Amino acid sequence: MFRIYAVMLACLMILLTQGCASLFDRSFKPMFPDLPDKLVLAPDKNSDLKITSTLLDILDDPSATALVDEAVKNNYSLKATALRLRSSGLLLSRTNADRLPKVDAGYNASRNKFADDLNSLSSHKVSLSVSWELDLWGKLADRHMAQEKKYQSEKFDYGRALDSLAARVLQGYFNVKANKLKLDIQKERVKIYQSIETTIINKYQAGLGTLDDISTAKTKTGVAQSGVATAMDEHASAVRDLEVLLGRYPGTKLDFTGDLPNIGFSAPAAPAAILANRPDVQAALSRYDAANFSSIASQKDMLPGITLSAEMFKQTPQFTSLDSTGSSRWIVGNLLYPLFNAGKLKNEAEAAGIEADAAAMDVAYTIITAMKEAENVFAKSKYLKMRLFHLENAVKHAKQSSLYYETCYKKGLADIIALHTAREQELNLMSDIIDVKASRIFNRVDMALTLGVTIF
């Protein structure tokens, strides 16, 4: 009789296996966008964008490198991301443990007293039980792989956060330097206007010029002094932003001097080379793999499952006699097949499949966004270079114009408005050059992130 049941059970399992094979045939096949051989705006081999290998190689500045190291150690947001990554890594053991046998030890004590009996019945039981869900269909393995892929995506996200922090520190560092240079220009503007104002007053006292000239000069000086206050506020705000990134706010005031460097960075022309290094693309691919494994595991929830259980125990009315009591044991095998659950498992499997399809679309969007960002930084690099070239030429002519009108004014051949206009134009162009140089540095740092260049 036992053999008949065993044969029937084996036949049933074969039929179930054949009947459920179609569960894993997903009709949706994700379509990822085709990548062109070359980005439209990628620089050619003769470009002045020099090749570097890491984010910190973009510039040779020990102060900037030290600040990045400090931020990596002390930034609170990055620390929080690292702790969450560590927590996620520990949770990997949960899905892996589901694939292994579980062993539990227990002790139970009870005492029953019946209404028609003055005596009571006591019971003491110690037990050791083992249970193991057989992973016939690989469902538990799929769930573990989904968790591993999710953890892998979080590692890529952490790498992206690390590189982004380094980029923001570099940009913050150069922003402080740029604001300091612009503050110096504003202070120089005040000195120039005060000098012009003194010259006008001296000429008026000598019987030359008018009170209107003095009023115009004082107005220009007041506006310049207001500009100094604005520049000081912008510089202080940039310093505070950098201190927050470094994890030492409020801390010692940061003050960096010196000109902005000329830095270079180049990009590979092939999009595949760009995408292979971007952590966000790799994270999106890992999330798609995780969703796909979860989808398959959800479909396998509709298949029958087998669980083996075994228990060895001792039970006696008195606790002191547990040592002298013989042990008992039993072994049970359970076969469960979900026949009816109001469509719960089917809907969960379908929902998991839709999530996998959505993750595939996320990959496609991330790839397209990465390509668009690469085009943006290449184009911006080109146009910023053009702007800097024209501004540097313009400021040369502006300085000559300022010198010319200053000479003419002293000789009485030009009025004060012409002199102020010439000086204003020169100083504005100098400030614009600082802005463009800073923008070029910011863009080169963004270019590094776009191309997946790492921090170290």
MIZA-32443 format. One record per residue (C-alpha): residue number from 1; y, x, z. Coordinates in pm, whole numbers, always signed. Example, Ala and Ser with C-alpha at 12.3 -4.5 7.8 and 13.67 -1.06 7.14 Angstrom:
BEGIN
{nr:1 yy:-450 xx:+1230 zz:+780};
{nr:2 yy:-106 xx:+1367 zz:+714};
end
This chain:
BEGIN
{nr:1 yy:+0 xx:+0 zz:+0};
{nr:2 yy:+240 xx:+283 zz:+86};
{nr:3 yy:+180 xx:+443 zz:-255};
{nr:4 yy:+263 xx:+115 zz:-429};
{nr:5 yy:+594 xx:+92 zz:-243};
{nr:6 yy:+671 xx:+455 zz:-322};
{nr:7 yy:+606 xx:+402 zz:-694};
{nr:8 yy:+819 xx:+86 zz:-695};
{nr:9 yy:+1100 xx:+270 zz:-519};
{nr:10 yy:+1084 xx:+557 zz:-769};
{nr:11 yy:+1096 xx:+316 zz:-1064};
{nr:12 yy:+1390 xx:+135 zz:-909};
{nr:13 yy:+1580 xx:+462 zz:-866};
{nr:14 yy:+1516 xx:+558 zz:-1231};
{nr:15 yy:+1642 xx:+220 zz:-1353};
{nr:16 yy:+1950 xx:+245 zz:-1133};
{nr:17 yy:+2019 xx:+594 zz:-1260};
{nr:18 yy:+1996 xx:+485 zz:-1623};
{nr:19 yy:+2197 xx:+171 zz:-1563};
{nr:20 yy:+2476 xx:+351 zz:-1380};
{nr:21 yy:+2513 xx:+639 zz:-1624};
{nr:22 yy:+2773 xx:+441 zz:-1817};
{nr:23 yy:+2997 xx:+432 zz:-1509};
{nr:24 yy:+3121 xx:+783 zz:-1579};
{nr:25 yy:+3219 xx:+727 zz:-1943};
{nr:26 yy:+3595 xx:+697 zz:-1915};
{nr:27 yy:+3743 xx:+542 zz:-2227};
{nr:28 yy:+4087 xx:+701 zz:-2174};
{nr:29 yy:+4122 xx:+1052 zz:-2311};
{nr:30 yy:+4451 xx:+1213 zz:-2204};
{nr:31 yy:+4657 xx:+1357 zz:-2489};
{nr:32 yy:+4867 xx:+1658 zz:-2404};
{nr:33 yy:+5161 xx:+1745 zz:-2629};
{nr:34 yy:+5110 xx:+2010 zz:-2896};
{nr:35 yy:+5309 xx:+2325 zz:-2831};
{nr:36 yy:+5503 xx:+2492 zz:-3113};
{nr:37 yy:+5443 xx:+2857 zz:-3188};
{nr:38 yy:+5799 xx:+2949 zz:-3098};
{nr:39 yy:+6083 xx:+2789 zz:-2908};
{nr:40 yy:+6380 xx:+2710 zz:-3130};
{nr:41 yy:+6636 xx:+2894 zz:-2918};
{nr:42 yy:+6414 xx:+3178 zz:-2795};
{nr:43 yy:+6583 xx:+3519 zz:-2824};
{nr:44 yy:+6459 xx:+3758 zz:-3090};
{nr:45 yy:+6322 xx:+4104 zz:-3026};
{nr:46 yy:+6661 xx:+4264 zz:-3088};
{nr:47 yy:+6828 xx:+4059 zz:-2815};
{nr:48 yy:+7025 xx:+4235 zz:-2543};
{nr:49 yy:+6819 xx:+4051 zz:-2281};
{nr:50 yy:+6623 xx:+4332 zz:-2120};
{nr:51 yy:+6261 xx:+4285 zz:-2016};
{nr:52 yy:+6183 xx:+4266 zz:-1646};
{nr:53 yy:+5869 xx:+4169 zz:-1458};
{nr:54 yy:+5980 xx:+4003 zz:-1134};
{nr:55 yy:+6271 xx:+3800 zz:-1004};
{nr:56 yy:+6410 xx:+4086 zz:-794};
{nr:57 yy:+6391 xx:+4321 zz:-1092};
{nr:58 yy:+6669 xx:+4122 zz:-1258};
{nr:59 yy:+6916 xx:+4328 zz:-1058};
{nr:60 yy:+6909 xx:+4657 zz:-876};
{nr:61 yy:+7088 xx:+4558 zz:-557};
{nr:62 yy:+6940 xx:+4661 zz:-218};
{nr:63 yy:+7162 xx:+4409 zz:-36};
{nr:64 yy:+7027 xx:+4120 zz:-243};
{nr:65 yy:+6667 xx:+4235 zz:-193};
{nr:66 yy:+6719 xx:+4256 zz:+183};
{nr:67 yy:+6863 xx:+3904 zz:+190};
{nr:68 yy:+6565 xx:+3765 zz:-2};
{nr:69 yy:+6325 xx:+3933 zz:+243};
{nr:70 yy:+6519 xx:+3786 zz:+535};
{nr:71 yy:+6514 xx:+3437 zz:+384};
{nr:72 yy:+6139 xx:+3450 zz:+319};
{nr:73 yy:+6081 xx:+3535 zz:+686};
{nr:74 yy:+6332 xx:+3298 zz:+846};
{nr:75 yy:+6402 xx:+3000 zz:+618};
{nr:76 yy:+6303 xx:+2683 zz:+806};
{nr:77 yy:+6221 xx:+2476 zz:+500};
{nr:78 yy:+5986 xx:+2743 zz:+364};
{nr:79 yy:+5821 xx:+2774 zz:+706};
{nr:80 yy:+5758 xx:+2398 zz:+709};
{nr:81 yy:+5603 xx:+2416 zz:+362};
{nr:82 yy:+5381 xx:+2705 zz:+472};
{nr:83 yy:+5264 xx:+2513 zz:+779};
{nr:84 yy:+5179 xx:+2206 zz:+571};
{nr:85 yy:+4985 xx:+2427 zz:+331};
{nr:86 yy:+4793 xx:+2575 zz:+623};
{nr:87 yy:+4717 xx:+2226 zz:+754};
{nr:88 yy:+4591 xx:+2116 zz:+414};
{nr:89 yy:+4365 xx:+2421 zz:+396};
{nr:90 yy:+4207 xx:+2333 zz:+730};
{nr:91 yy:+4130 xx:+1982 zz:+605};
{nr:92 yy:+3906 xx:+2127 zz:+334};
{nr:93 yy:+3633 xx:+2158 zz:+596};
{nr:94 yy:+3631 xx:+1779 zz:+634};
{nr:95 yy:+3506 xx:+1706 zz:+282};
{nr:96 yy:+3273 xx:+2004 zz:+291};
{nr:97 yy:+3122 xx:+1883 zz:+622};
{nr:98 yy:+3038 xx:+1547 zz:+463};
{nr:99 yy:+2786 xx:+1726 zz:+242};
{nr:100 yy:+2600 xx:+1882 zz:+537};
{nr:101 yy:+2374 xx:+1732 zz:+806};
{nr:102 yy:+2545 xx:+1605 zz:+1121};
{nr:103 yy:+2400 xx:+1682 zz:+1464};
{nr:104 yy:+2507 xx:+1488 zz:+1775};
{nr:105 yy:+2399 xx:+1506 zz:+2138};
{nr:106 yy:+2437 xx:+1207 zz:+2368};
{nr:107 yy:+2378 xx:+1075 zz:+2716};
{nr:108 yy:+2366 xx:+708 zz:+2810};
{nr:109 yy:+2330 xx:+548 zz:+3153};
{nr:110 yy:+2296 xx:+175 zz:+3216};
{nr:111 yy:+2213 xx:-59 zz:+3502};
{nr:112 yy:+2112 xx:-422 zz:+3458};
{nr:113 yy:+2085 xx:-678 zz:+3737};
{nr:114 yy:+1943 xx:-1024 zz:+3672};
{nr:115 yy:+2066 xx:-1339 zz:+3847};
{nr:116 yy:+1722 xx:-1449 zz:+3973};
{nr:117 yy:+1615 xx:-1105 zz:+4086};
{nr:118 yy:+1750 xx:-896 zz:+4371};
{nr:119 yy:+1635 xx:-576 zz:+4206};
{nr:120 yy:+1822 xx:-391 zz:+3933};
{nr:121 yy:+1693 xx:-199 zz:+3634};
{nr:122 yy:+1842 xx:+143 zz:+3566};
{nr:123 yy:+1805 xx:+355 zz:+3255};
{nr:124 yy:+1905 xx:+712 zz:+3170};
{nr:125 yy:+1876 xx:+849 zz:+2820};
{nr:126 yy:+1954 xx:+1188 zz:+2666};
{nr:127 yy:+1928 xx:+1228 zz:+2290};
{nr:128 yy:+1971 xx:+1467 zz:+2002};
{nr:129 yy:+2027 xx:+1301 zz:+1664};
{nr:130 yy:+2054 xx:+1432 zz:+1310};
{nr:131 yy:+2185 xx:+1240 zz:+1008};
{nr:132 yy:+2227 xx:+1352 zz:+649};
{nr:133 yy:+2361 xx:+1164 zz:+349};
{nr:134 yy:+2184 xx:+1295 zz:+41};
{nr:135 yy:+2432 xx:+1374 zz:-234};
{nr:136 yy:+2214 xx:+1235 zz:-512};
{nr:137 yy:+2495 xx:+1171 zz:-757};
{nr:138 yy:+2726 xx:+1455 zz:-661};
{nr:139 yy:+2977 xx:+1211 zz:-511};
{nr:140 yy:+3042 xx:+1421 zz:-202};
{nr:141 yy:+3072 xx:+1735 zz:-414};
{nr:142 yy:+3327 xx:+1559 zz:-636};
{nr:143 yy:+3532 xx:+1457 zz:-335};
{nr:144 yy:+3526 xx:+1812 zz:-204};
{nr:145 yy:+3635 xx:+1946 zz:-544};
{nr:146 yy:+3918 xx:+1691 zz:-550};
{nr:147 yy:+4036 xx:+1818 zz:-212};
{nr:148 yy:+4009 xx:+2179 zz:-328};
{nr:149 yy:+4214 xx:+2105 zz:-640};
{nr:150 yy:+4473 xx:+1925 zz:-430};
{nr:151 yy:+4495 xx:+2225 zz:-199};
{nr:152 yy:+4526 xx:+2453 zz:-501};
{nr:153 yy:+4817 xx:+2245 zz:-632};
{nr:154 yy:+4987 xx:+2274 zz:-294};
{nr:155 yy:+4948 xx:+2652 zz:-311};
{nr:156 yy:+5123 xx:+2649 zz:-648};
{nr:157 yy:+5394 xx:+2426 zz:-499};
{nr:158 yy:+5440 xx:+2677 zz:-218};
{nr:159 yy:+5470 xx:+2958 zz:-471};
{nr:160 yy:+5731 xx:+2756 zz:-658};
{nr:161 yy:+5919 xx:+2692 zz:-332};
{nr:162 yy:+5908 xx:+3064 zz:-252};
{nr:163 yy:+6049 xx:+3161 zz:-591};
{nr:164 yy:+6309 xx:+2884 zz:-576};
{nr:165 yy:+6425 xx:+3007 zz:-236};
{nr:166 yy:+6460 xx:+3361 zz:-369};
{nr:167 yy:+6657 xx:+3228 zz:-665};
{nr:168 yy:+6890 xx:+3026 zz:-444};
{nr:169 yy:+6947 xx:+3328 zz:-218};
{nr:170 yy:+7034 xx:+3545 zz:-517};
{nr:171 yy:+7265 xx:+3279 zz:-655};
{nr:172 yy:+7420 xx:+3226 zz:-312};
{nr:173 yy:+7473 xx:+3600 zz:-271};
{nr:174 yy:+7652 xx:+3630 zz:-604};
{nr:175 yy:+7841 xx:+3309 zz:-538};
{nr:176 yy:+7984 xx:+3466 zz:-221};
{nr:177 yy:+8084 xx:+3777 zz:-417};
{nr:178 yy:+8238 xx:+3569 zz:-697};
{nr:179 yy:+8438 xx:+3359 zz:-451};
{nr:180 yy:+8558 xx:+3677 zz:-279};
{nr:181 yy:+8681 xx:+3813 zz:-613};
{nr:182 yy:+8857 xx:+3485 zz:-692};
{nr:183 yy:+9016 xx:+3492 zz:-346};
{nr:184 yy:+9144 xx:+3842 zz:-420};
{nr:185 yy:+9295 xx:+3714 zz:-746};
{nr:186 yy:+9469 xx:+3432 zz:-561};
{nr:187 yy:+9610 xx:+3680 zz:-310};
{nr:188 yy:+9725 xx:+3899 zz:-597};
{nr:189 yy:+9886 xx:+3590 zz:-753};
{nr:190 yy:+10087 xx:+3538 zz:-431};
{nr:191 yy:+10199 xx:+3901 zz:-429};
{nr:192 yy:+10312 xx:+3882 zz:-792};
{nr:193 yy:+10505 xx:+3559 zz:-740};
{nr:194 yy:+10662 xx:+3692 zz:-421};
{nr:195 yy:+10769 xx:+4003 zz:-613};
{nr:196 yy:+10917 xx:+3787 zz:-889};
{nr:197 yy:+11089 xx:+3574 zz:-627};
{nr:198 yy:+11242 xx:+3884 zz:-465};
{nr:199 yy:+11362 xx:+4007 zz:-804};
{nr:200 yy:+11525 xx:+3672 zz:-880};
{nr:201 yy:+11700 xx:+3662 zz:-542};
{nr:202 yy:+11831 xx:+4015 zz:-591};
{nr:203 yy:+11961 xx:+3923 zz:-938};
{nr:204 yy:+12126 xx:+3610 zz:-799};
{nr:205 yy:+12295 xx:+3811 zz:-525};
{nr:206 yy:+12417 xx:+4047 zz:-797};
{nr:207 yy:+12575 xx:+3753 zz:-977};
{nr:208 yy:+12296 xx:+3699 zz:-1229};
{nr:209 yy:+12069 xx:+3396 zz:-1251};
{nr:210 yy:+12092 xx:+3052 zz:-1092};
{nr:211 yy:+11971 xx:+2866 zz:-785};
{nr:212 yy:+11733 xx:+2677 zz:-1012};
{nr:213 yy:+11556 xx:+3005 zz:-1090};
{nr:214 yy:+11511 xx:+3069 zz:-717};
{nr:215 yy:+11373 xx:+2717 zz:-663};
{nr:216 yy:+11127 xx:+2763 zz:-950};
{nr:217 yy:+11010 xx:+3096 zz:-808};
{nr:218 yy:+10964 xx:+2953 zz:-457};
{nr:219 yy:+10766 xx:+2660 zz:-603};
{nr:220 yy:+10531 xx:+2897 zz:-783};
{nr:221 yy:+10487 xx:+3104 zz:-466};
{nr:222 yy:+10406 xx:+2795 zz:-259};
{nr:223 yy:+10149 xx:+2674 zz:-512};
{nr:224 yy:+9990 xx:+3020 zz:-515};
{nr:225 yy:+9970 xx:+3025 zz:-134};
{nr:226 yy:+9801 xx:+2684 zz:-147};
{nr:227 yy:+9553 xx:+2832 zz:-395};
{nr:228 yy:+9474 xx:+3107 zz:-144};
{nr:229 yy:+9387 xx:+2845 zz:+118};
{nr:230 yy:+9160 xx:+2666 zz:-130};
{nr:231 yy:+8988 xx:+2992 zz:-227};
{nr:232 yy:+8937 xx:+3083 zz:+140};
{nr:233 yy:+8773 xx:+2745 zz:+203};
{nr:234 yy:+8541 xx:+2785 zz:-98};
{nr:235 yy:+8446 xx:+3136 zz:+11};
{nr:236 yy:+8373 xx:+3026 zz:+369};
{nr:237 yy:+8163 xx:+2733 zz:+241};
{nr:238 yy:+7962 xx:+2967 zz:+16};
{nr:239 yy:+7898 xx:+3197 zz:+314};
{nr:240 yy:+7774 xx:+2906 zz:+527};
{nr:241 yy:+7541 xx:+2790 zz:+249};
{nr:242 yy:+7391 xx:+3138 zz:+227};
{nr:243 yy:+7352 xx:+3162 zz:+605};
{nr:244 yy:+7151 xx:+2838 zz:+605};
{nr:245 yy:+6919 xx:+2976 zz:+338};
{nr:246 yy:+6875 xx:+3294 zz:+542};
{nr:247 yy:+6785 xx:+3093 zz:+853};
{nr:248 yy:+7060 xx:+3245 zz:+1066};
{nr:249 yy:+7327 xx:+2975 zz:+1067};
{nr:250 yy:+7555 xx:+2988 zz:+1255};
{nr:251 yy:+7542 xx:+3365 zz:+1248};
{nr:252 yy:+7738 xx:+3676 zz:+1174};
{nr:253 yy:+7985 xx:+3628 zz:+892};
{nr:254 yy:+7863 xx:+3763 zz:+562};
{nr:255 yy:+8113 xx:+3954 zz:+355};
{nr:256 yy:+8014 xx:+4120 zz:+29};
{nr:257 yy:+8255 xx:+4315 zz:-186};
{nr:258 yy:+8232 xx:+4474 zz:-528};
{nr:259 yy:+8220 xx:+4355 zz:-886};
{nr:260 yy:+7955 xx:+4130 zz:-1031};
{nr:261 yy:+7679 xx:+4325 zz:-1208};
{nr:262 yy:+7577 xx:+4298 zz:-1569};
{nr:263 yy:+7211 xx:+4200 zz:-1557};
{nr:264 yy:+6952 xx:+4141 zz:-1826};
{nr:265 yy:+6635 xx:+3944 zz:-1864};
{nr:266 yy:+6422 xx:+3848 zz:-2163};
{nr:267 yy:+6174 xx:+3575 zz:-2237};
{nr:268 yy:+5852 xx:+3572 zz:-2436};
{nr:269 yy:+5887 xx:+3375 zz:-2757};
{nr:270 yy:+5556 xx:+3186 zz:-2729};
{nr:271 yy:+5569 xx:+2870 zz:-2513};
{nr:272 yy:+5210 xx:+2926 zz:-2399};
{nr:273 yy:+5312 xx:+3255 zz:-2238};
{nr:274 yy:+5588 xx:+3072 zz:-2052};
{nr:275 yy:+5375 xx:+2782 zz:-1934};
{nr:276 yy:+5090 xx:+3004 zz:-1819};
{nr:277 yy:+5313 xx:+3152 zz:-1547};
{nr:278 yy:+5496 xx:+2843 zz:-1421};
{nr:279 yy:+5367 xx:+2728 zz:-1081};
{nr:280 yy:+5480 xx:+2368 zz:-1140};
{nr:281 yy:+5271 xx:+2345 zz:-1459};
{nr:282 yy:+4971 xx:+2494 zz:-1281};
{nr:283 yy:+5025 xx:+2255 zz:-990};
{nr:284 yy:+5037 xx:+1955 zz:-1226};
{nr:285 yy:+4712 xx:+2066 zz:-1391};
{nr:286 yy:+4545 xx:+2104 zz:-1051};
{nr:287 yy:+4664 xx:+1758 zz:-945};
{nr:288 yy:+4518 xx:+1614 zz:-1265};
{nr:289 yy:+4183 xx:+1781 zz:-1191};
{nr:290 yy:+4194 xx:+1646 zz:-835};
{nr:291 yy:+4266 xx:+1293 zz:-958};
{nr:292 yy:+3986 xx:+1319 zz:-1213};
{nr:293 yy:+3732 xx:+1426 zz:-950};
{nr:294 yy:+3851 xx:+1147 zz:-720};
{nr:295 yy:+3811 xx:+896 zz:-1003};
{nr:296 yy:+3452 xx:+1002 zz:-1071};
{nr:297 yy:+3370 xx:+996 zz:-698};
{nr:298 yy:+3511 xx:+642 zz:-670};
{nr:299 yy:+3285 xx:+527 zz:-953};
{nr:300 yy:+2986 xx:+683 zz:-778};
{nr:301 yy:+3063 xx:+474 zz:-470};
{nr:302 yy:+2903 xx:+184 zz:-662};
{nr:303 yy:+2570 xx:+369 zz:-683};
{nr:304 yy:+2295 xx:+344 zz:-420};
{nr:305 yy:+2298 xx:+595 zz:-139};
{nr:306 yy:+2023 xx:+745 zz:+75};
{nr:307 yy:+2074 xx:+857 zz:+433};
{nr:308 yy:+1811 xx:+1034 zz:+642};
{nr:309 yy:+1828 xx:+1001 zz:+1020};
{nr:310 yy:+1622 xx:+1155 zz:+1298};
{nr:311 yy:+1649 xx:+1131 zz:+1676};
{nr:312 yy:+1470 xx:+1295 zz:+1964};
{nr:313 yy:+1530 xx:+1146 zz:+2307};
{nr:314 yy:+1412 xx:+1116 zz:+2666};
{nr:315 yy:+1452 xx:+794 zz:+2860};
{nr:316 yy:+1368 xx:+727 zz:+3226};
{nr:317 yy:+1478 xx:+494 zz:+3507};
{nr:318 yy:+1585 xx:+790 zz:+3721};
{nr:319 yy:+1813 xx:+1074 zz:+3619};
{nr:320 yy:+1620 xx:+1330 zz:+3827};
{nr:321 yy:+1300 xx:+1263 zz:+3637};
{nr:322 yy:+1441 xx:+1345 zz:+3292};
{nr:323 yy:+1291 xx:+1695 zz:+3304};
{nr:324 yy:+940 xx:+1567 zz:+3368};
{nr:325 yy:+950 xx:+1286 zz:+3114};
{nr:326 yy:+802 xx:+1338 zz:+2770};
{nr:327 yy:+1025 xx:+1317 zz:+2465};
{nr:328 yy:+1011 xx:+1061 zz:+2187};
{nr:329 yy:+1129 xx:+1092 zz:+1829};
{nr:330 yy:+1181 xx:+882 zz:+1520};
{nr:331 yy:+1278 xx:+946 zz:+1161};
{nr:332 yy:+1436 xx:+685 zz:+935};
{nr:333 yy:+1538 xx:+686 zz:+570};
{nr:334 yy:+1798 xx:+429 zz:+459};
{nr:335 yy:+1858 xx:+319 zz:+101};
{nr:336 yy:+2177 xx:+117 zz:+58};
{nr:337 yy:+2296 xx:-42 zz:-266};
{nr:338 yy:+2633 xx:-221 zz:-273};
{nr:339 yy:+2542 xx:-557 zz:-427};
{nr:340 yy:+2850 xx:-761 zz:-336};
{nr:341 yy:+3186 xx:-651 zz:-199};
{nr:342 yy:+3425 xx:-894 zz:-372};
{nr:343 yy:+3510 xx:-638 zz:-639};
{nr:344 yy:+3646 xx:-389 zz:-385};
{nr:345 yy:+3458 xx:-82 zz:-510};
{nr:346 yy:+3511 xx:-171 zz:-875};
{nr:347 yy:+3886 xx:-213 zz:-828};
{nr:348 yy:+3907 xx:+109 zz:-628};
{nr:349 yy:+3726 xx:+296 zz:-906};
{nr:350 yy:+3955 xx:+145 zz:-1170};
{nr:351 yy:+4263 xx:+230 zz:-963};
{nr:352 yy:+4143 xx:+589 zz:-922};
{nr:353 yy:+4094 xx:+612 zz:-1299};
{nr:354 yy:+4448 xx:+488 zz:-1357};
{nr:355 yy:+4576 xx:+749 zz:-1110};
{nr:356 yy:+4397 xx:+1018 zz:-1312};
{nr:357 yy:+4557 xx:+888 zz:-1631};
{nr:358 yy:+4897 xx:+895 zz:-1462};
{nr:359 yy:+4833 xx:+1253 zz:-1348};
{nr:360 yy:+4762 xx:+1345 zz:-1711};
{nr:361 yy:+5098 xx:+1198 zz:-1810};
{nr:362 yy:+5260 xx:+1400 zz:-1530};
{nr:363 yy:+5114 xx:+1715 zz:-1685};
{nr:364 yy:+5255 xx:+1622 zz:-2025};
{nr:365 yy:+5598 xx:+1551 zz:-1876};
{nr:366 yy:+5596 xx:+1878 zz:-1680};
{nr:367 yy:+5512 xx:+2073 zz:-1996};
{nr:368 yy:+5787 xx:+1907 zz:-2198};
{nr:369 yy:+6036 xx:+1957 zz:-1915};
{nr:370 yy:+5944 xx:+2325 zz:-1893};
{nr:371 yy:+6005 xx:+2371 zz:-2264};
{nr:372 yy:+6337 xx:+2187 zz:-2242};
{nr:373 yy:+6448 xx:+2403 zz:-1948};
{nr:374 yy:+6359 xx:+2716 zz:-2145};
{nr:375 yy:+6568 xx:+2598 zz:-2439};
{nr:376 yy:+6857 xx:+2519 zz:-2204};
{nr:377 yy:+6871 xx:+2862 zz:-2041};
{nr:378 yy:+6839 xx:+3040 zz:-2376};
{nr:379 yy:+7122 xx:+2834 zz:-2525};
{nr:380 yy:+7340 xx:+2876 zz:-2217};
{nr:381 yy:+7285 xx:+3252 zz:-2221};
{nr:382 yy:+7401 xx:+3265 zz:-2582};
{nr:383 yy:+7716 xx:+3058 zz:-2529};
{nr:384 yy:+7814 xx:+3226 zz:-2202};
{nr:385 yy:+7798 xx:+3561 zz:-2379};
{nr:386 yy:+8030 xx:+3425 zz:-2648};
{nr:387 yy:+8271 xx:+3288 zz:-2387};
{nr:388 yy:+8283 xx:+3618 zz:-2200};
{nr:389 yy:+8355 xx:+3810 zz:-2521};
{nr:390 yy:+8650 xx:+3587 zz:-2613};
{nr:391 yy:+8788 xx:+3575 zz:-2258};
{nr:392 yy:+8784 xx:+3953 zz:-2226};
{nr:393 yy:+8975 xx:+3981 zz:-2553};
{nr:394 yy:+9217 xx:+3712 zz:-2442};
{nr:395 yy:+9292 xx:+3877 zz:-2108};
{nr:396 yy:+9386 xx:+4201 zz:-2286};
{nr:397 yy:+9650 xx:+4018 zz:-2487};
{nr:398 yy:+9760 xx:+3823 zz:-2178};
{nr:399 yy:+9829 xx:+4147 zz:-1990};
{nr:400 yy:+10035 xx:+4276 zz:-2280};
{nr:401 yy:+10224 xx:+3947 zz:-2289};
{nr:402 yy:+10294 xx:+3963 zz:-1914};
{nr:403 yy:+10426 xx:+4316 zz:-1943};
{nr:404 yy:+10644 xx:+4217 zz:-2239};
{nr:405 yy:+10804 xx:+3915 zz:-2068};
{nr:406 yy:+10856 xx:+4108 zz:-1746};
{nr:407 yy:+11051 xx:+4371 zz:-1938};
{nr:408 yy:+11246 xx:+4106 zz:-2128};
{nr:409 yy:+11331 xx:+3919 zz:-1809};
{nr:410 yy:+11466 xx:+4231 zz:-1642};
{nr:411 yy:+11687 xx:+4284 zz:-1949};
{nr:412 yy:+11796 xx:+3922 zz:-1950};
{nr:413 yy:+11620 xx:+3847 zz:-2278};
{nr:414 yy:+11373 xx:+3590 zz:-2134};
{nr:415 yy:+11395 xx:+3321 zz:-1868};
{nr:416 yy:+11189 xx:+3290 zz:-1550};
{nr:417 yy:+10970 xx:+3012 zz:-1692};
{nr:418 yy:+10843 xx:+3237 zz:-1973};
{nr:419 yy:+10761 xx:+3513 zz:-1723};
{nr:420 yy:+10578 xx:+3273 zz:-1491};
{nr:421 yy:+10384 xx:+3127 zz:-1784};
{nr:422 yy:+10270 xx:+3471 zz:-1898};
{nr:423 yy:+10162 xx:+3575 zz:-1548};
{nr:424 yy:+9988 xx:+3241 zz:-1489};
{nr:425 yy:+9792 xx:+3276 zz:-1810};
{nr:426 yy:+9680 xx:+3629 zz:-1725};
{nr:427 yy:+9561 xx:+3538 zz:-1374};
{nr:428 yy:+9386 xx:+3222 zz:-1493};
{nr:429 yy:+9196 xx:+3420 zz:-1755};
{nr:430 yy:+9089 xx:+3676 zz:-1494};
{nr:431 yy:+8958 xx:+3394 zz:-1275};
{nr:432 yy:+8776 xx:+3240 zz:-1573};
{nr:433 yy:+8607 xx:+3573 zz:-1645};
{nr:434 yy:+8473 xx:+3583 zz:-1289};
{nr:435 yy:+8341 xx:+3228 zz:-1328};
{nr:436 yy:+8166 xx:+3311 zz:-1655};
{nr:437 yy:+8015 xx:+3632 zz:-1517};
{nr:438 yy:+7885 xx:+3442 zz:-1215};
{nr:439 yy:+7748 xx:+3168 zz:-1442};
{nr:440 yy:+7565 xx:+3430 zz:-1650};
{nr:441 yy:+7401 xx:+3565 zz:-1335};
{nr:442 yy:+7306 xx:+3216 zz:-1216};
{nr:443 yy:+7165 xx:+3140 zz:-1560};
{nr:444 yy:+6959 xx:+3459 zz:-1566};
{nr:445 yy:+6810 xx:+3369 zz:-1229};
{nr:446 yy:+6735 xx:+3018 zz:-1358};
{nr:447 yy:+6579 xx:+3179 zz:-1664};
{nr:448 yy:+6343 xx:+3373 zz:-1440};
{nr:449 yy:+6227 xx:+3053 zz:-1270};
{nr:450 yy:+6195 xx:+2877 zz:-1605};
{nr:451 yy:+5966 xx:+3149 zz:-1734};
{nr:452 yy:+5751 xx:+3150 zz:-1422};
{nr:453 yy:+5863 xx:+3494 zz:-1306};
{nr:454 yy:+5746 xx:+3555 zz:-950};
{nr:455 yy:+5954 xx:+3678 zz:-658};
{nr:456 yy:+5786 xx:+4015 zz:-613};
end
